[in-house]
Amino acid sequence: MFVLLWLIGFRAVVTGGLQIATAVRLRRELKNEWLLVLSGLISIAFGIYVAAFPQQSAIVVMLLIGIYAIAFGITLIGLAVRLRQHRHHLATAADHGQAVPA
């Protein structure tokens, strides 16, 4: 378990460093590149925290995975409702002889 957490931490540090490097290289093309730098710094801080405190990090990672699963499930339910409404809209339009949007 600790090896997995260290890999997560290492990946977060590397990803954060790459985000900061990308923001620096693209500072002329991007607006608000500071947001990319900020996300890189947060990633690095997260990675260092995970590597330094693996036991507490395991609890935090499990909590984040749970929050992600709940948020993803809610998002999928919302998508299902919208797709059902869209299907109903297409069926109604076809019944009235209207052009059905693609």
N, C-alpha and C positions, 0 to 999 in steps of 0.2 A: 504494500500500500504506500509506503513512504517513497519508494522508487517512482511510483506513478505521480505522486505529489511533487517530487523534485523535477520530474520531466515537465509537469504542468508549469512549475515555477520557471524553469529554464526557458521553455517556449514563450512564456509571457515576457520575460526579460528580452529575449531575442526579438520578438514581435514588436515590443515597445521601442527598442533601439531602431528597428527598421522603419517604424512609423515616424520617428523623429527625423531620421535621415531623409525619408521621403518628403517630409514637410520642408526641410531645409533646401532640398534640391528643387522642389516645385514651388517655392515661395513666390516666384514671379507669376506663375500660372494660376495658383490657387488664391481664392479669397478666404479669409479666416483660417489660414494655415495653422494658427495657434491652437485651433481645436484638435488638429491631428497631433500636434506636439503634446497637448494636454492628455489626449488619449494614450499616447506613448508613455508619458510619465506615469499615468495611472497603471498601465500595464506593467511597467518596470517595478513600481511599488508593490503591486500585487504579487509579482513573481518573487521578489525579495522576501515578502511576508510569508509566502507559501514555503520557500526554502528554509527560512529561519524558524518558523513555528509550524512544523508539519502536523502535529496533533490537533492544534486549534484549526489549522487550515483544512483538515479533513472534515471537520464539522461545518466550516464555512462553505466548502465545496459542495457538500451534500445539500446544504440549505439552498445554495445558488442553483443547483441542479433541480431541486424541488420547485423553486420559484419559476425557473425556466419552463419546466414541464407544465406547470399550471398556466403560465402565460401563453405558452404554445397551444395548449388545449383550448383555452378561451379564444385564441385567434382562429383556430381551425373551426370551432363552433360558429364563430362569426362569419367565416368564409362559407361554411355550409349553408347558413341562413341566406346569405347574399346570393349564392348560386341557385338555391331553391327559388328565390324571388325572381331571379333572372330567367330561370327555366319557365316559371309561370308566366312571366311577361312575354317570352317568346311564343309560348303556346297560345296566349290570348291574341297576340298580333297575328299569328298564322290563322287562327279561327276567323278573324275578321277580314282576311284577305289582304292584310297589309304586308309590306316588304319586311322581311325578317333581317335585322342587322346581323352581320357575321360575328 
